[in-house]
């Protein structure tokens, strides 16, 4: 469409993500959207500079940002790109953020700390049309954004389940879906329901179960005591999480689950940050899955492509169709 543009930094990991979105829209929807480049450079003192070579006047712009960038650069670049687009008389600006950074800082867990998720929302939302992201760490973050700037929180489950059924169908037999903590129980139960629904038209029906791990953190990023609630003895296990950072929680979980008689262990985390690499994690699990919301260069993990979900959401947002219908 002539009045619509996908925008990304060609020198960032987001460019490949944006190209896949464009390709899906052309092939699945026969819907061509031009993909244009934003140039981001840095001064010697670290300041970001932004330049958009093409004319954006009267365009509905969908800017796809790179979630693997330094979080501070990521935040500032959102502000600068929005300002550049609005100054260039863009009709509307939508941020497509595969992983919403700062989403783990959504509350005051001690005195004299900021609610960083709210601070981000207040700084970037002014004059935006909407935000499209995936698997928010805390869904209530949507409440930090004004009602005239909808935040679409997409779910990666459809593609993750499709991947499991295609590549690991036999491992789904006698499967327990495990929540890594109480806060993730709702997300995990949703995944379990979708897993059950996915086999409705299948001749082979698997039986699925739910279990919960209760953990205590000694300090941010470190796991203390962990207890299992549920039966995993003799069963295959998949743990569902939104973010895999260092992988410490998952490694501790694997230890507890094996002690309780679990057979094969799998894990899936939407946003694979892997700040300590994946070697230890892969030693604990039979296979590790993540999505491409973060660009992955590790060859020993399985990557689920979620660009079709983002492409569908962009198409539906532009055409005025329901996004929530994607997940029914």
N, C-alpha and C positions, 0 to 999 in steps of 0.2 A: 504493500500500500504506500502511496506517495506521501501520505501525511503521517507516516509512522517510521521510527528508526530504532534499531538496536545499536547501543553504543558501548564500547569496551576499550580498555587499554591493550593495544596490540602487543606490547612488551610484557604483559602480565599473564598469569595463569588463567585469567578470566577470558582471554581471547578464544581459546579452544572451547571453553564452555559455551561461549556465545555463538561460535560457529556451529556447534552441535544443535543448539536451539534453532538457529536459522535453518539448518538442514532439515530438521524434523518438521518445521512449519511448511517448508516447501514440499516435502515428500508426503506427509500425512494429511496436510490441509490444503495443499496447492495455494499457499498463502505466502507470497514473497514479501519479506521485510528487509530493506537494506541494512547491512552491518557497517557502521562507520567507526572510525578510530578516534580516541581521545589521546592526546600526547601528554604524558606526565613525566616531568623531569625534576631534578633536585638541585638546589643551589649548594654551594660548598658548606654552608652552615646548617644544611639539613632541611631548609624550607622547601615545600612542594610548589612546583609551578605547573599550571594546567593550560593546555591549548586545544581547542576543538576546530580543526581545519575546515570542516564542511558547514554549510549553512543549515542552521537548526530552526529558522524562523517558521512559526506555525506548525511545528512537528510535535507529535506525541513521542517523547523520547523514553526509552527503557534502558537505563544505564545498569550494566551488569558489572559488579565490582568483584575484586579478587580478595577472598577471605583469608588467603594465606599471607597477606601482607602484614607488616608490623601493625599492630592494632591502632597505634597512635597515627601512623600515616594513613591507614584505612579510614579513620574517622575524619581527619582533616581533609582528605581528598574528596569525601562525600560533600563536605561543605563547599569546597572550591568548585567542584564540578556542577553542583546545583546552581551556584551563583553565576557561573559562566553560561549555563544553559538559559537561565531566566534572563540574564542580561542580553542574550542573543535572541530573545523573544520566542523561545520555545513555547508551544501551546500548553504542554504539560510535561512534568518530569516524574517518572516512576523509578524507584530504586529496586533493583533485583539483587538481593543479598543472599547468596546461597547459604552462608552461615552468618547469623547475626552475632557479631562480636559483642562483648560486654554483657551477654545475656545471663551469665552466671552471677552477676552482681545486681540482683533484682530486689534486695531488701536490706534493711539494717540489721545485721546479725550481732552488732556490738555498738556501743556509743561512739559518736564522732567519726562516722564513716559516711561517704556519699552513697546514694542509690544510683550507681553508675548507669544502669539500664535506663533509668528515668532521665538522667542528664543527657544521655545520647538521644533519646526520643525528643526531648525539648529542643535540642540544638539542630536536629536534621529535619524535623517534620514540617517546619514552616514553609508554605507554598508548594509542598509536594502534592502530587495527585494520589499516590498510593505507594506501599512498600510490599514487595513479595519476598518471602523468606521461607525457610524450611525447618521443621522440627525444633521450634524454640525450646530452650532449656526450661523456661518457665512460661507457660502459655499466658499467664496473667500480665506479662509484659505488654500485651496488646492494649491493656488499659492505660498505659502511659502515653499512648498516641491519641491525638484529638479525633473526634468522631468524623471530621471531614477528611481525614487521612487514613483510609482503611489499611490495616496491616493483614495481609493474607498469609497465614501460617500453613504452609503446605506440609503434607505427610509423605515421607519416603517409603512407607510400608508397601504400597502396591508394587513398586519396582523391586524392593528387597524380597518380597514373597515370591514374585515371578522368578527371580534369580534362584531362590532356594528350590522351588519346585522344578526348575529346569536342570539345575546342576547337582542337587543333593536330595532328590526325591526319596531315595531309600532311607536316608538318614532322618527323615521326618517321622518315621514310625516310632511310636511309643516315646514321643517328645515332650519334654517339660520346658515351657517358656518361663524364664526366670527374670525377675526384676532385681537389679543390682542394689536397690534401696527402696524404702517406703515411698519416697517422693516420685519415683519412676513407675510406681505400680499401675497408675492409670494408663500411662503410655504402653506398658507391657500388656495389659489386658486388652487394649485396643488392637495391638498386634496379634494377639491370640485369637480374637474374634475374626479378624481379617483372614487369618490362616485357616480357620474353620470354614469361612465363607468361600475361600478360594477353591475348596475341594467339592463344592456342591455338585458340579457337573462331572466329577471324576468317578470312574468306576471303582477306584481304590480309595477307601476312606481310612485316614489315620486318626488315632486317638491322641488328643493333646491335653496337657495338664499345666497348672500354674504353680509357681513357687516364688518365695520372696526371701531376699537376703536383707538382714537388718545390720547396719554398720554404724560405727562411731568414728568420727574423724578426730585424730589427736591435734591436727592443725591443717590448714588448707593444703590439699595435695597429698596428704598422708592419711592412710586408713589405719584405724586402731582395731578394736574387736569387731568380729563379724559373726552373725548367727544365721542359720538356715531355718526357714519356716516352710515346711512342705516335704514331700517324699520324692527323692531323686534316685533312689537305689535301683540299679539295673536299667536306668533310662538314659536316653540321649538328652542333651541339654543345649539350649540356645539362650544366651543372655542378650537382652535388648537394652541399649543405652542410646542417648542422644549425642554425647561427646566422649571420645576416647582421647584423653590428654596424655598423661604419662603411662597409663595402662595399669597403675598400681592397684586400683580397685578390682579390675578384672583378674589380675594375677592372684590376688588374695581370694577372690571368689572361686577361682578354679581349684585352689588348694582345699577350700572348705567343701566344695562339691565332690571332689574326688574322695575325700575322707568319708563322705556320706554315700559312697557307692555309685556315683555317676559313671556312665560308660563314655560315650563320645562327648566332647565339649566343643561348642561353637560359640562365637559371639558376633554381634553386629552393632556398630555404633555409627550413626549417620555422619557425624563430623569427626573424621579421623585426623587429629592434630599430631599425635605421635611425637610428643616432645622428647621422648627418650628412645626413639626408634621403635622397631617392632620385633626385634629378636626374642626378647624375653616373653613377650605376649604370644608369639607364634610357638614357642616352646611349651606354653601352658595349654594351648588350644589346638584341636585338630584342624580347624581353619578359622581365619579371621576375616570378617567382611566389613567394609565401610562403603560410603558413597563417594562420588566425585565432587561434592561441595567444596572439599579441599583437594587440590591437585595432588595425586599420589605418584610417587616414584619407586615405591617398594614393590619388588616382584613377587614376594611371598605372601601377599594378601589379595583378597578378591575385592574388586571394585565394582559397585553397582552404579550404573549410569542413570542419574535422576534428571537429566536434561529434558526427557519427554514430559515429565510432570511440570517443569518450569515453562516449557514451550506451550503446553495446554493452558496453563494459568495465564500466560501473557495473551494468548489468543482469546481466551474467554473474557479477560478484563477489557481488551480492546473492543470486542464485539458486544459487550454488555450482557454476557451469559453468566450463569452461576458457576463459581469456582468450587463451591462445596459439593456439587454433583460429582466431581471427580473422585470423591472418596466414599460415596455411598455404596 
